[in-house]
Amino acid sequence: MSRLTISMPDQMNDWVESQVSSGRYGNVSEYFRDLVRRDQEVRESALAELRALLDRAEASGMSRLSLPEVLQAARREARQKGLLRDAG
């Protein structure tokens, strides 16, 4: 097992210590291992979702739309989902 030394502001250290004091974690190392595991899970989930999207896109075949039309449709969909705002 490797050892890691980190520095953090007092406010963050207080938070970590409060998590340990609350009984949620046995010690500081457990808390950080949990954070790393959660980060790994989030990234693996995001990669799986991206792979699924790419697989669906590839399976859908070629579009008959031009590149500007595809971009326009993508922007319209992003705006509808609240992911893109109009400039200005």
Secondary structure, DSSP 8 states (H G I E B T S, - for coil): ---------HHHHHHHHHHHHTTSSSSHHHHHHHHHHHHHHHHHHHHHHHHHHHHHHHHT---SS-HHHHHHHHHHHHHHTTS-----
